[in-house]
């Protein structure tokens, strides 16, 4: 079974950048669609971005379009979320998820524990 571990979160100022990493062990990473979710205090979990196999088709929620980029390196079994121009409202726990079907169904098979991103003014 696949294991998913996120890293790269931290405390930054508004306008700064962060790159989150999601390392997958076990399973077959190159066959999985991958996604990033986030959940802020008092809010429901929100889909941020997802990507199909082969660094292909991408989706972004409207609030991050033009600022965030999801990409993957299948040789390293890792998917990334590059976050630029961070805003206060981006503060959340960011979680990575994998869908073994190779495209995003909205029902991922594996989840990471999350990494905290805090944006200050």
C-alpha positions as CSV (number, residue, x, y, z in Angstrom):
1,X,0.0,0.0,0.0
2,X,1.1,3.5,-0.7
3,X,2.2,5.9,2.0
4,X,2.0,9.7,1.5
5,X,4.1,12.2,3.4
6,X,4.0,16.0,3.0
7,X,6.7,18.5,3.9
8,X,7.7,22.1,3.2
9,X,5.1,24.0,5.2
10,X,6.0,26.9,7.4
11,X,5.4,30.5,8.5
12,X,5.7,33.1,5.8
13,X,4.7,36.7,5.2
14,X,2.0,37.6,2.7
15,X,3.5,37.8,-0.8
16,X,6.1,35.2,-0.1
17,X,6.5,31.7,-1.7
18,X,6.6,28.2,-0.5
19,X,7.0,24.8,-2.2
20,X,5.3,21.9,-0.7
21,X,6.4,18.3,-1.4
22,X,4.5,15.1,-1.2
23,X,6.6,11.9,-1.3
24,X,4.9,8.6,-2.0
25,X,6.4,5.3,-1.1
26,X,5.0,1.9,-2.0
27,X,2.5,1.4,-4.7
28,X,3.1,2.8,-8.2
29,X,3.4,6.6,-8.0
30,X,3.6,7.1,-11.8
31,X,0.2,5.5,-12.2
32,X,-1.6,7.7,-9.7
33,X,-3.4,10.9,-10.1
34,X,-2.3,13.3,-7.3
35,X,-4.0,16.2,-5.5
36,X,-3.5,18.8,-2.9
37,X,-6.2,19.7,-0.4
38,X,-6.3,22.3,2.4
39,X,-8.3,22.9,5.5
40,X,-8.4,26.1,7.5
41,X,-9.7,26.3,11.0
42,X,-13.5,26.3,11.0
43,X,-13.6,25.5,7.3
44,X,-14.3,22.4,5.3
45,X,-11.6,20.6,3.4
46,X,-11.1,22.2,0.0
47,X,-9.6,20.8,-3.2
48,X,-6.7,23.0,-4.2
49,X,-5.3,21.3,-7.3
50,X,-4.9,17.9,-8.9
51,X,-2.8,16.4,-11.7
52,X,-3.1,13.3,-13.9
53,X,-0.3,10.9,-14.6
54,X,2.7,12.0,-16.8
55,X,2.6,15.5,-15.5
56,X,-0.4,16.0,-17.7
57,X,-3.8,17.6,-17.2
58,X,-4.1,20.0,-14.3
59,X,-6.9,21.5,-12.3
60,X,-6.8,24.5,-9.9
61,X,-9.5,26.0,-7.7
62,X,-10.3,29.6,-8.7
63,X,-8.8,31.2,-5.6
64,X,-5.2,29.9,-6.5
65,X,-5.2,30.1,-10.2
66,X,-2.2,32.1,-11.4
67,X,-0.4,31.8,-8.1
68,X,-0.1,28.0,-7.4
69,X,1.4,25.3,-9.6
70,X,1.1,21.6,-9.2
71,X,3.7,19.4,-10.9
72,X,5.2,16.0,-10.4
73,X,8.5,14.2,-10.8
74,X,7.8,10.5,-11.3
75,X,11.5,9.6,-11.0
76,X,11.4,10.9,-7.5
77,X,7.9,9.7,-6.6
78,X,7.0,13.2,-5.6
79,X,4.4,15.7,-6.4
80,X,4.9,19.4,-5.6
81,X,2.7,22.5,-4.9
82,X,4.6,25.7,-5.7
83,X,2.8,28.5,-4.0
84,X,3.6,32.1,-4.9
85,X,2.1,35.4,-3.8
86,X,0.7,33.8,-0.7
87,X,-2.2,35.5,1.0
88,X,-3.6,35.4,4.5
89,X,-6.5,33.3,3.4
90,X,-4.1,30.6,2.2
91,X,-3.3,29.7,5.8
92,X,-4.4,26.1,6.3
93,X,-3.2,22.5,6.7
94,X,-2.3,21.2,3.3
95,X,-2.8,17.5,2.6
96,X,-1.7,15.4,-0.3
97,X,-3.9,12.6,-1.7
98,X,-3.5,9.9,-4.4
99,X,-6.0,8.3,-6.7
100,X,-4.8,4.9,-8.0
101,X,-7.1,5.2,-11.0
102,X,-4.7,7.6,-12.7
103,X,-7.2,10.4,-13.1
104,X,-9.0,12.5,-10.4
105,X,-12.3,11.0,-9.3
106,X,-12.8,13.0,-6.2
107,X,-12.4,9.8,-4.1
108,X,-8.7,9.3,-3.4
109,X,-7.3,6.1,-2.1
110,X,-4.5,7.4,0.1
111,X,-4.0,10.5,2.2
112,X,-1.1,12.2,3.9
113,X,-1.2,13.7,7.4
114,X,-0.7,17.3,6.2
115,X,1.7,20.2,6.6
116,X,0.9,23.5,8.1
117,X,1.1,26.7,6.1
118,X,0.7,30.0,8.0
119,X,0.7,33.3,6.2
120,X,1.1,36.5,8.3
121,X,0.6,40.1,7.3
